[in-house]
Amino acid sequence: MSIHTESVLIVGAGQSGLAAAHAALEAGLRPVLLEAADRAAGSWPHYYDSLALFSPARYSSLPGLPFEGDPHRYPHRDEVVAYLKQYAAGLVRRGTEIRTGTRVIEATADGGHGFVVRLADGQEVTVPRLISATGSFGRPYRPALPGQESFTGQILHAADYRAPEALAGQRVIVVGAGNSAVQIAYELAEHATVTLVSRAPIRFLPQRPLGQDVHFWFRVTGFDRLPLRRADRPPTGPVLDPGRYREALRSGRLERRPMFARLDGEKAEWADGRREGVDVVLLATGYRPNLDYLAPLGALSGDGRPRQAGGLSTTHRGLGYLGLEWQRTPASNSLRGVGADARYLLRKLAPVGNQAAST
């Protein structure tokens, strides 16, 4: 394999990597995508069974391929997987190379001329432009819980969760205040005894204010395209509520409490001293960028986050990122927002050098 000077190597063939490839084609570049999984669908096949998009189909497409069918529906996880596979096939027809089953081990600098990308099969690829689009699903955030070393139950993450039947009849504490925490707790409550815990009260945003989906208003007001300073970014966004989640908490169908004080053996201890038996603690505590392969390059901060501004590396020319939460706008890590970020990145991403690169 040889990589031309007009090439861009994209690590990850999920929604961000596919959007990057489309933008690269539009910019006259030759995109090559490397995907560790056996298909170009990113993390979507691994999400829980009931997950659907928060935004209607009409606002949820990647550039150049609208979702088919009712534009007002909220596509299910499996619909999104099929859509991404269709999108990838279209890119291949336009000349994009997508290599599935190809895992990147590390990236290093190539003497000022580009990047050396080492693969699990022993190959090395030298390339003048490198885009990291590996998302965060592979690095779930599991905060330390007081007393967890003595806990005799299970501690799971939302990344491990598929369907409520697996936890039927158990006593479950769901930790988190975001969309996934509330959705999982809500559906689990039909099958298990559930308490939703969070350090701060849950903030709700109606899904359809004034008869229109909230994403209609995001588009009209320009909120989705609004650049925000890092200081403006909330730790947890509001939960989009079609009307049932807030009502479930109000009616007692779903219980929410402040965070427990500690775990102890088979029990959770609350701030008021009450102790209750718990079978499972399920962490819906989010994810962190999955970028370990860039550590040898020196492109990451001490906590593994990329050193970047608007998706452009601040440590290495020719290195870019896509799909980071709050990368440029509130929509940056979503289907509806990653296309705009990809166009911006490909306009700005200059190659490291002018020499041809090869394996």
N, C-alpha and C positions, 0 to 999 in steps of 0.2 A: 504494500500500500504506500502511496506517496501523497503528501499533502501539499497542495499548491499554495503560493503566496497569497492568492485571493480566497483562500479557504478560511473557515471558522469552525473550530471543533467545539461541539456543545455536549456537555456531560449531563445526561438526563433527558429522556424523551417523554416526559409528562406534558402537562399543559404549558408550562413555561418553556421547556425545550422546543416543543413544536412551534410555539409562537416565535421563538428566536429564529428557528429555521425559516419560517415564512418571511420574517423581516430581513433575514440574510439574503434570501432569493430576491426580494424586492430591491435590495441594495446592490445586486449584481455579484454577490459572493457565492461561494460553494459550501453549503453547510454539510457537515458530517456529524451525526448524532450517535453517541454511545449510551446504551441503556443496559443496565445490569439485569433487568427482568426479561422475561421471554416475549414481551409485547410492549408497544408504545402506548401506555396509558397511565404512567406514573403511579401514584399511590391510590388512585381511585378504586381499583379492584379490591383493596385491602380495608376500606372503610366499613363501618357497621352497616348491616343489611338495609336498614330503613332510611339511610341518609339520602336526602334530596338537596338540590341546589337551593340556596336562600333567595336567589334572584330568578325571575321568570326567564323562560327560554329566549325571549326577544332581547334580553340584555346580557345573555350569558355565552355568546359565541366568541370563538377566536376569529381573527381577521380572515375574511374571504370565504367563510362557510357558516351560514346561519343554521341554527337548529331547525330541523324539520318539524312539522306538526303544529299544534296549538301554541302560539307564541306566548300565551298567558299562563301556561302550565309551569310547574317546577320540576324539571327533569330529575328522575331517580338516578341513583348511583350507577346502575347498569346501563342506563341510557347514555350517561356521560362517558362510560368506558367505550361503548360502541361508537359514540361521536368522535372520541379521540383516535380510535383506530381508523375510522373513515378519514379523518383529517390527515393522519400520518400517511395513509395510502395516497392521498392527493399530493402530498409533498414529494413522495418517492417518484410519482409520475412526472414531476417537474424537475427531477434530477437530484433530489436530496438523498444522501446515503444514510440509512438508519441501521445500525448494528445492534441488535438485541443480544442478550446473553453475554454482554461485554462489560466487565466491571473494571473501573478505574481504581488503581491502588494508590498512586501518588502523582503529583505534578511538581516539577522543579523548573528552574530557569535554565535557559540554553545560551549562556554567554552573551546575552543582549540581543539575540536573534529570535527569541520565541520561548516556547515552553516545551519541555519534554514530559509527555504523559505516559506513564507506565501502566500497563494493563495486567490483569490477573493471569492471562495466558502467556505472559513473558514478553509480549510485543512492547515496543516503544514508539511513540508517535511524536514528532516534532512539528509544532504548529505556531504560526505567528499571532493568532487570536484564539483565546480560550474563554468560553462562557460556561459558568457553573449554573446549572438549572436543576439541581438535585433535590430541591425542596427541603422539607423538615420531617416528614413522616418517619424516616429511619432513625430519628433521634428524639424520641418522646421525652418530655421533661418530667422527671420523677422527683419532686422535692422530698427532702428528708422529713419524716413525720416523727414528732416526739414519741419515744417508746416503741418505735416500729421493730426494733431488734427483738423485743419480747413478744410481739404479736403472733398469735398462733393461727390466725386466719390468712386469707389471700390478700395481697396488695397487687391490683391490676392497674393498667393504664387504659384509657379509651382506645389506644392503638390495638389492644388485645381483645376488645369487645366486638362481638358480631351481632348477637341477638339476645333478647331478654330471657328466652327459655332456658339458657344455660345456667342462669342464676335463680331460677324459679324456687320459691319457698325459702330463700335465704334472707338474712338481715344484711342490707347493703347500705354503706355510706358512700355517696358520690361527692367528690371534692371538686369544686369549681363554680364559676359564676358566668360562664360563657354559653354560647349556643349549644355546643356539644354536651356540656354538663346538664343543662336543662332538658334537652331532648332525650338524652339517655335516661335520666332520672324519671322523666315523665312516662316513658314507655316501660321502664322497669317496674314502676309502681303497680302495673296490672298483674305482675307475676311475683313480686317480692315485697318485703317491707323495706321502704327506702327513706333515707333522710339525705337531703341535699345540704351540704355545708359550704360556707364561703366566708372569707374574712370581711368582706363588705357586702352590703345588700345588693341584690340582683337588680340591674337596670333593664327596663323593657322598652322596646320601640315597636309600635304597632306595625304589622306587616303591610296593612293597606289603609293608611290615613287618607281621609277624604275620598274614599272609593278607588284610589289608585295605589298600586304596589309602591312601597317606599323607594324602590330603585328608579321608578319614574321620576320621583321628586329629586333623587340624587342626580339624575341626568339633567333635569330642567334647571336645577340650581347650580350645577357644576360641581357639586360636592365630591363626586367620584374622581374629579380631575384636580382637586384642590391640593396643592403641595403643602405639606405640614412640616413644621420644625419638629425635631426629635422631642423637644420638651412638650409639644402639644399632643403627643401620641398617648392615648389612654392605655393603661395596663391590660384592661379587658373592655372590649366593646359591648354595646347593649345587645340584649337578646331580642331577636326579631320574633314577635309574637303574633300568630294568626288569630289569637283570641283565647286559646285554651291554656296556655302556660300560667299566665297571671291568675286566671280563674282557678286553676288547679291548686295554686298556693293559697288563694283566698278561701277556698272551700275546704281545705284540709285534705284534699285528695293526694297532694304532695306536700311534704313537710320540708321547710328550710330552717336551718339553725346557723348561728355563728360557729366558727371552726371549733372542733373539740380540743381539749387541753392536751390529751395524750392518749396513746394506746397502751394497754397493759394486759398481757396475756390474751385472753379471748374477749376482752372488753375495751370499750372506749370510755374515757372519762371526760366529762364536760366541765365547763368553768365553774358551775355551781356545785360540783362534787358528785353529781349523779354518775352512775356507772351502768352501762348497758352492753349486753352481748352483741358482738359483730362477727359476721362470717367473712365479709368482703369489704375492702376499701377500694373504690374505683376512682382513680385519679383522672379527671378531665382537666388537666393542668397545662395543656398545650404542648408545643414542640419547640425545638431549637434548630437553627440551620445545620444541615447534615453535610459538613464540609471537611471532614478529617483528612481527605486526600490532598487538601491544599495546605496542610500544616507544614510540610517540608519546604514549601515555597516561601513561608514567612508572611503569608497574606492575611493571617487571622490574628485576632486579639487573644488575650490570655484565656478568655472564656469560650473560645472557638467561634466567635462571630466574625464575619468578614469586615475588613477595613475598607469601607466603600462610601461613596457619596452618589446617590441617585442610580446605583447599580454599577458605577465605574470604580474599579479598584483604585485606592489611593496609595497603594504600594507598588503596583506593577502595571505599566502600560500594556495594553492588549488584553487585559483580564477584566471580565465583566461578570455580573450576577443578574439573575432573573428569578422572580417568584419569592423574594424576601417580603416578609410582612412589613407594611408601611415603607416600602422601598422608596417610592416617590409620592404615592397618594394612598388614600384609604382602600382603594381597590387593587393595589399592586399584586397581591398574592391570590387573585381570583381570576376565573375565566374571563370575566367582563373587563378586567383591568390590565392583564398581563400583556395584551397586544400593544397597547400604547407604550408601555415600558420597553417592550422589545424594539419598537421602531426608534425610540429615543436612544436606546443603547447602541443599536447598530449604526446610527448616525454618528455617534461619538467615539465608538471603539476603534482606535487606530492600531494598526499592526505594530509589533515590537520592532521588526526590521524589514528589510527589503529582499533578503535572500530567500531562495526557494527552500522549502523544508521537506523532509522525507523521513521514512522509518528506517 
